[in-house]
Amino acid sequence: MKDILKYFPNNIYILINEAIKQNPNANIEENAIEIRIRNNRPILIKLKDVDIIIQYIITETEILYILEKLCENSIYAYKNQICQGYITIFGGHRVGITGTCVIENGKIINVKNISSLNFRIAREIKGCSNRYLKEVIDKEHNTIYTTLIVSPPGKGKTTVLRDLIRNISNGIPEIHFRGKTCGVVDERGEISATYRGTPQNDIGIRTDIIENITKAQGMQILIRTMSPEIIACDEIGTKQDVVAIKYAVCSGVKGIFTMHGSNLKDVKGNSEIAELIENHWIEKIIFL
């Protein structure tokens, strides 16, 4: 929380600290998931089961102040990240940004009149993937089964994916599993939370990361340049993703991927993913 509060004007910093003190049972510092800042609306701190609303109306000037601090007083230097809709800050926290998009040749070239900032608070949960290791790891061949992790949005699939990568990369002496070289395509920075080239999340000692690139492009580059044994990425689903996964498997690379869904019907509703399952490119599916 301290990593985030330093970006706010002093009056908002004080208001949030007062909310923390006034709601001791909520344990905001430990349980906060997001802090939402919206122009001309109250501050909202989102916890798992409740929202804390601070009745203070945010101004456009305050949003601009926060954005300038996020960008270290050089918004232009962060223009590419802003056009992607987020900024990653120290500690691995991601700040979502919305406003008026400026489009040129079908691409976003700028975002002006910033109206909302969403501070998504990053928290690792080490060990959360342990219950799934027996399903993912192929002990006989000291590798993994190519696995698809499925859950509805916000139910922890990225958190589990991150911890699986850490376990697989480091190795698991208790089951005599040797660590594997992992390649992570971190399209939106949600897995590694890389800040200035350094992952803020622990994703293992044998893991290489490529970010701010499409999953399909990233998988091909990693396979050609970093020789991964395992490749991982979040939220697959496009035809290009499937082509890249086939390329990886045909190159002898195993994979761990995630997608949104609640059941097998949802998964097979995506014809591209259904093809991967029916032709056994995907060996295991885990529903959270």
C-alpha positions in Angstrom: 0.0 0.0 0.0 2.9 2.4 0.8 4.2 2.0 -2.7 0.9 3.3 -4.0 0.0 6.1 -1.6 3.1 8.1 -2.4 1.6 8.9 -5.8 -1.4 10.7 -4.3 -1.7 14.4 -3.3 -1.2 14.9 0.4 -4.9 15.5 1.1 -5.9 12.2 -0.6 -3.1 10.4 1.1 -4.5 11.6 4.5 -8.1 10.6 3.6 -7.0 7.1 2.6 -5.0 6.7 5.8 -8.0 7.9 7.8 -10.2 5.3 6.1 -7.6 2.6 7.0 -7.8 3.7 10.7 -11.6 3.9 10.7 -12.1 0.4 9.3 -9.8 -1.8 11.4 -11.8 -4.9 10.9 -11.5 -4.6 7.1 -7.7 -4.6 7.4 -7.5 -2.5 4.2 -3.7 -2.5 4.0 -3.7 -6.3 3.6 -7.0 -6.9 1.8 -7.3 -4.0 -0.7 -7.5 -5.2 -4.3 -7.9 -1.9 -6.1 -8.0 1.9 -5.5 -10.3 3.6 -8.0 -9.8 7.3 -8.8 -12.5 8.7 -11.0 -13.0 12.3 -12.2 -15.8 14.1 -10.2 -16.6 11.0 -8.2 -15.7 9.6 -4.8 -12.6 7.5 -4.1 -13.3 3.7 -3.9 -11.2 1.1 -2.2 -12.2 -2.3 -3.4 -11.7 -5.3 -1.1 -12.7 -8.9 -1.8 -16.1 -8.7 -0.2 -16.8 -5.0 0.4 -16.1 -1.5 -1.1 -14.8 1.3 1.1 -16.2 4.6 -0.3 -14.4 7.8 0.7 -16.7 10.7 0.1 -14.3 13.1 -1.5 -14.9 14.3 -5.0 -11.8 13.9 -7.2 -10.9 16.7 -9.6 -9.4 16.6 -13.0 -6.4 18.6 -11.6 -5.8 15.9 -9.0 -5.9 13.1 -11.6 -3.4 15.0 -13.7 -1.2 15.4 -10.7 -1.3 11.7 -10.0 -0.6 10.8 -13.6 2.4 13.1 -13.7 3.9 11.5 -10.6 3.3 8.0 -12.1 5.2 9.1 -15.2 8.0 10.8 -13.1 6.9 14.2 -14.5 7.4 13.1 -18.1 4.1 11.9 -19.5 5.5 11.8 -23.0 8.2 9.2 -21.9 5.3 6.9 -20.9 3.1 7.6 -23.9 3.4 4.0 -25.3 2.3 2.5 -22.0 -0.5 5.0 -21.6 -1.7 4.0 -25.1 -1.8 0.4 -23.9 -4.1 1.4 -21.1 -1.8 1.0 -18.1 1.4 1.9 -16.3 3.4 -0.6 -14.2 5.0 0.9 -11.1 7.5 -0.2 -8.5 6.3 -3.2 -6.5 4.6 -4.7 -9.6 1.3 -2.7 -9.1 -0.5 -1.7 -12.4 -2.4 1.4 -12.9 -5.2 1.2 -15.5 -5.9 4.4 -17.4 -9.0 5.5 -19.3 -9.9 8.6 -21.1 -10.4 9.9 -24.7 -8.5 7.8 -27.1 -6.9 9.4 -30.2 -6.9 7.0 -33.1 -4.7 7.2 -36.2 -4.7 4.5 -38.9 -6.6 2.2 -36.6 -4.2 2.5 -33.7 -4.3 4.4 -30.4 -1.6 7.1 -30.6 -2.6 9.1 -27.5 -5.0 9.1 -24.6 -6.2 12.6 -23.4 -8.7 13.9 -20.9 -7.8 11.1 -18.5 -11.0 10.3 -16.5 -10.1 7.2 -14.4 -7.2 5.6 -12.7 -7.4 2.1 -11.3 -4.5 1.1 -9.0 -4.5 -2.7 -9.1 -2.6 -3.9 -6.0 -0.2 -6.7 -6.8 0.1 -9.5 -4.3 1.9 -12.8 -4.8 0.5 -15.9 -3.1 3.4 -18.2 -3.0 2.4 -21.9 -2.7 -1.1 -21.3 -4.1 -0.3 -23.6 -7.0 1.0 -26.5 -4.9 -2.4 -28.3 -4.9 -2.2 -28.4 -8.8 1.4 -29.6 -9.1 0.5 -33.3 -9.2 -1.8 -32.6 -12.2 0.7 -30.5 -14.1 4.0 -32.3 -13.6 5.0 -35.4 -15.5 7.4 -36.9 -13.0 8.3 -39.8 -15.2 9.8 -37.6 -17.9 10.8 -34.7 -15.6 8.6 -32.2 -17.6 5.0 -31.0 -17.5 1.8 -31.7 -19.3 0.8 -28.9 -21.6 -1.9 -27.4 -19.4 -4.8 -25.0 -19.8 -6.0 -23.2 -16.6 -9.6 -22.0 -16.8 -11.6 -19.7 -14.5 -14.0 -16.8 -14.7 -12.3 -13.3 -14.5 -10.9 -12.4 -11.1 -10.8 -15.9 -9.7 -7.0 -16.3 -9.5 -5.9 -18.0 -12.7 -3.0 -15.5 -13.3 -1.9 -15.9 -9.7 -1.9 -19.7 -10.0 -0.1 -19.5 -13.3 2.6 -17.2 -11.8 3.2 -19.6 -8.9 3.3 -22.6 -11.2 6.0 -20.9 -13.3 8.0 -20.2 -10.1 7.8 -23.8 -8.9 8.7 -25.3 -12.3 11.5 -22.8 -12.9 13.1 -23.3 -9.5 12.6 -27.1 -9.3 10.9 -29.1 -6.6 13.4 -31.2 -4.7 10.7 -32.9 -2.6 9.5 -34.7 -5.7 12.9 -34.8 -7.4 11.7 -32.4 -10.1 14.6 -30.5 -11.8 14.0 -26.9 -12.6 13.1 -26.1 -16.2 14.0 -23.2 -18.4 10.8 -21.2 -18.8 9.8 -18.5 -21.2 7.0 -16.1 -20.3 5.1 -14.0 -22.8 3.8 -11.2 -20.5 1.7 -9.2 -23.0 0.3 -6.8 -20.4 2.8 -7.2 -17.6 0.4 -9.0 -15.3 2.5 -12.1 -14.7 6.0 -10.8 -13.9 5.1 -7.1 -13.2 8.4 -6.1 -14.7 9.5 -2.6 -13.7 12.5 -1.1 -15.6 13.6 -4.6 -16.7 13.3 -6.2 -13.2 10.4 -8.6 -12.4 8.7 -7.4 -9.3 7.1 -10.9 -8.9 9.1 -14.0 -8.1 8.8 -16.2 -11.3 11.8 -18.4 -10.7 15.5 -18.4 -11.4 15.3 -20.1 -14.9 12.6 -17.8 -16.3 13.0 -15.4 -19.2 10.4 -12.7 -19.9 9.3 -10.9 -23.0 6.6 -8.2 -22.6 4.6 -5.6 -24.4 4.2 -7.9 -27.4 1.4 -10.2 -28.6 1.4 -13.7 -27.3 1.9 -15.2 -30.8 4.9 -13.0 -31.6 6.3 -13.5 -28.1 6.1 -17.3 -28.2 7.9 -17.4 -31.6 10.7 -15.0 -30.5 11.3 -16.9 -27.2 11.5 -20.3 -28.9 13.9 -18.9 -31.5 16.2 -17.0 -29.1 15.9 -18.4 -25.6 15.4 -22.2 -26.0 12.7 -22.6 -23.4 11.6 -26.0 -22.2 8.3 -24.5 -21.0 6.4 -21.6 -22.3 3.7 -19.7 -20.5 1.2 -16.9 -21.3 -2.1 -15.6 -20.0 -5.5 -15.6 -21.6 -5.1 -17.3 -25.0 -8.0 -17.5 -27.5 -7.2 -16.1 -30.9 -6.3 -18.0 -34.0 -2.8 -16.5 -33.9 -2.3 -17.8 -30.3 -3.3 -21.3 -31.4 -0.9 -21.3 -34.4 1.9 -20.2 -32.0 1.1 -22.9 -29.5 1.2 -25.5 -32.3 4.6 -24.1 -33.3 5.8 -24.4 -29.7 4.6 -28.0 -29.3 6.1 -29.1 -32.6 9.4 -27.5 -31.4 9.3 -29.8 -28.4 8.2 -27.1 -26.0 5.6 -27.7 -23.3 3.2 -25.0 -22.2 1.0 -23.6 -19.5 -1.8 -21.2 -20.6 -4.9 -19.7 -19.2 -8.3 -18.6 -20.6 -11.6 -17.3 -19.3 -14.4 -19.8 -18.7 -16.4 -21.7 -16.1 -16.7 -25.2 -17.6 -15.7 -27.4 -20.6 -18.6 -26.1 -22.6 -17.2 -22.5 -22.3 -13.8 -23.7 -23.3 -15.0 -25.6 -26.4 -17.2 -22.7 -27.3 -14.0 -21.2 -28.7 -13.4 -23.1 -31.9 -9.7 -22.4 -31.9 -9.2 -23.8 -28.3 -11.5 -26.7 -29.1 -9.2 -27.7 -31.9 -6.2 -27.8 -29.5 -8.1 -30.0 -27.1 -9.5 -32.4 -29.7 -6.1 -32.9 -31.3 -4.4 -33.4 -27.9 -2.2 -30.3 -28.2 -3.6 -29.6 -24.7 -3.0 -32.5 -22.4 -4.6 -31.3 -19.1 -7.3 -28.8 -18.3 -7.6 -27.3 -14.7 -10.8 -25.5 -13.7 -10.3 -23.2 -10.7 
